[in-house]
Every structure is written in C-alpha cells, then in structure tokens.
Amino acid sequence: MILLDRVSKSYGKGMAAIDRISLHIEPKEFVILVGSSGAGKSTLLKMITREEKPDSGKIVVGGIDYDDLRDKHVPHLRRKLGVVFQDFKLLPSRTVFENVAFALEIAGMTNREIKSTVPKVIDLVGLNGKEKNFPHQLSGGERQRVAIARAVARQPKILIADEPTGNLDPKHSWGIVQLLEKINAYGTTVLLTTHNVDIVNKLQRRVITLEDGRVSLDQAQGGYKQ
Amino acid sequence: MSRRRKNRSKNSLQALVHKNRHSILTFWRIIKYGIASFFRNAWLSVAATAIMFVTLTIISVTLISRNVLEDTVADISSNIEMSIYISQNFADPEIVSEITESIMSLDSVVSVTYISPDQARDDFRAEATAAGDIDALQALNEATNMFPGTFNIEVTNLDDLSELEYLVEHDELIIAAIDPRHPPSFLSEHREAIDNIAGVVVFIERGGVIIAAIFVVISTLIIFNTIRMAIFNRREEIYMMKLIGANRSFIRGPFIVEATQYGVIAAFITAGLCTAGLFIINENAESIGLVVEPTISMLGSYWPLALLGLIGVGAFIGVFSSFLATQKYLKLQ
C-alpha cells in the first residue's frame, strides 16, 4: 500500500530531514509514527502527499509510483488519500456540510450523490445537527471531526493523520483516536503521527520511531519508547 | 466487428456526455461558491467593492472630463473670430464674391460669411439701442460710416492657419482690399490668444490620453493590490484545497467570481453617481464656462453601452487581478 525505498530528503547542505528511510505499510494497517520534533515525521508525510519531492529513493503509494507521477496528476493522487492536520485546515467561510461536500465536489460527484453521502459521514463522526454550523462555531474536537469526515468522505484507501490530537484536550483526543480506529476497522489504512504517549501505549498498534531522519525502531505492537 | 465498433463509439459518446456534465457541474459550483463567498466575507467584499468603485470612478471621471473639455474647447474655438477686414472701396459685390471664392478654396476653411459696412453699422446701432448707449447712437448719426467690410471665417483647425496666412499675404486682390486700419484678426494682437487656445486643444487631445492612461494604470494597480491582499489572507484555504486534491480551476474559480462581483457592483454604483454628478455640474456649467450638455446627451443615447463598458472594465480588472493573485499560491506543490 505504502512503500518507501531508501528515501532521502535534505534542506540545505548537511541537514538531512530524511535519511535513506525504507518502509512498507500493508493495506488496512494502523501505523503510528512517533519521534521528537525534527525527527522527520512531517517531512515523511509531506513526501507521501507529494508536497515535497525526495532527493533520492522510491515512493509508491496505492500502486502509484511517484517517479512516474507528473505534476498535473498530483490532484488525482491526493483525491485517493485522506489527510487530517493538527490545525484542521477547514474552509472558514463554509459550513460543516459544505466542508465535507467539498472533498466530493472536487471528485466530480453529483449533487444527489453528495446529498446522500455527506449526512452518513457526518453521522459517522458524530456531528449530527451541526451540518449548518461554520467552523468558528465548533469546538476544537468538533472541528477535527469535520476534518476527518472530509478526509474519509471519498472512502480513501489511505488516511494520513498528522498530529490530529495536537490541539485537543485528552478527552477529545481519545475520541478522535477511537474514530480513527473505527475508520481503520472499515478497511482504511491509517498512518498516524503523534507525540501523545498515552495514545501510543493504549492503542498497541505498529509503532515506527524516527530519530534524526532515520527509522530507529519498528515494533509490530509497540509503545512509546522515550 | 461492426458491433464492437458500435460499442466503442457508444462508450466514447457516454464519456463525452459525462465529461460535459462534469464541466457544467463544476462551473455551476464555482459560481455558487463565488457568490456565497462574496456574502460570507462581507467586510472584505465591501472594502474591495469600495476600492473598485474608486478605480472605476477615476476612469469614468477622466474620460468624461476629457469629453467635456473637448466640447468646451470646441465651443470656445467656434466663438473665436477669424476675420479679414476690407476697405469700403472694395466692398463691391463682385470683389466680395471673388475674395469669398478664394478663401473657400482653402482646405482648412469650413465657411465664410461676409458682413457689409452697412450691415455692420445697422448691427452696431441695434446693439447700442438695446444697451441704451445714447452717445454711441449720436456718434453714429453724426459720423460717416467707417465700418469695414468683414469676412468671418470658420476654420477646421485653429492650430493650423498657415494656408489662410499665406493667402492673405500673397493674394493680390486681398492685399489691396485689406483695410489698413484693421489688419486680419489672426495676424494681429489676437494671434497670441488664438495660439494659446490652439495649444489647449492640442494638450487636451494628446495630454488627455496620457493622463487618462496614467490614472487607469494607477487605479488598476490599487485594486490589484487590494485583491492580492484579500487572497493573501486566504492563502491557507488555497493550500488546503490543493492538499485535498482540487485542481487549479476549481480553486481559482470562486476567487475570480468573487472579484468579478466587486467589479459589477462597483460599475453600477459608479454609473449612478457619475450620472448624478454630471447633472449637478450641468446646472452650474454655464457659470463656470463648461459645455456639459453634449456629454449628457451622448450618455443619454448610449447609456446601455456605457454601462456595459463600465461593467466590462470592472469585471476585467477583477478577473485579471484575482487570476494573477491566485497564481502565486497555486504554483506551490
């Protein structure tokens, strides 16, 4: 599903953000990426979403070899991925319904399909009755749920969650993680980055630890090694 | 074989219909979100529309002013007397006719009217009577008629009197007939005034275009910068849309629709206020020596075209500015 083969990326001389990382993530896996700030987590995710290009190495995601991917086809790649960010990145001038619908509209779904799909996704993330609210009328946890709804509305095979609990309190954080587990149970591969020790230890999933741009530990059912 | 070909053409037709339906749907959504965004970002829309209004007003006022000034100068020009005065000895109908023909043969001359010494005296008497100038009337009755015969000439271009000057200085009959006490008006002390007015005409015709162009460029830069700032504030939205997989036209479209609305609404406001302004100026135009009536009459006849032009300019500036402003953020991966 996600394959990285000796991928390197550096910003300037002698500053390797990612140093010859090789990874293989199977379909339907739930993988947690941990590491201190500057370890290379965000760079790794940015290369998977093609915000950054590697200096060397090979990346294949969902059968798409990035070496063969032309810039004009990047939007098509991103429509196959679901992405959730720490700061939500919602459209502030659009309602909850419209934010979720946006992901479907860019994929060219009809209004009828959107009207039938969006309520189901909003129901899945537990935001019934908030469809007409704007992001500024929601709590942090609710905003992240909207972001997750938007990410999974197109039923992507892969969901990338970059520190989705970073701005949330413990109660809401655990709610979001449970939601990600639920989505994973439906068959979506989840790649989660977090600094939250409790979440990593509680989940007991595969944990990949990054240090100085390299994989220092890859545990099948691990915890947070500090 | 034939069935396979039929199926293939059916499939390509279905793909084409699907593509067209998708394009129409996308277009409709771009319009919908552009309009919604205009109202949801109300303060931003009000500010941008106000700047666009100032821009369009500068453009309109520049164009209208140029028109009014041109009409005013044309009016002044037509009132300038280009006259040749002849002695009474030459005020014979045959000579007058010959001189009239010589003047009319010039390309730079539009018309010539002749006022005889008798008619000039009658006109003077009528004016003096109307003004109640008893001294003038008494002098007129006592003195012999000293008025010369007058050729009033209308020329096509005040700036070019060379033909007329050449004729007056080289035509033997005219040289002989000219009243030595009254040299032609365009060769005498009036010459400086005529040159000054001609200079104003040239300045308005040439300088007006340059000034209008400078104003248009400056005001376009102002609105461009306003729209650029508005889009800069929303660059995160563009970034997010890109990450979700929206293509360029779907991201850029609503911004363009939004900016077009600034232009269209500002065009209506500008048209309304400029028309009102013109009517107000027209009421006092005579006292300040401006000729506004022809401009009002022209706008009255062609108002749909003028409004459409204003909307077109506003919309164009909006589309152009937002297109360029979004370009920067769309370039990023």
Interface residues (C-beta under 8 A of the other chain):
Chain A: T49 R50 E51 E52 K53 D71 V74 P75 H76 L77 R78 R79 K80 L81 V83 K89 L90 L91 P92 S93 R94 F102 A103 E105 I106 A107 G108 T110 N111 R150
Chain B: H22 L25 T26 R29 Y33 A36 S37 R40 N41 E236 E237 Y239 M240 M241 K242 L243 I244 G245 A246 N247 F250 Q333
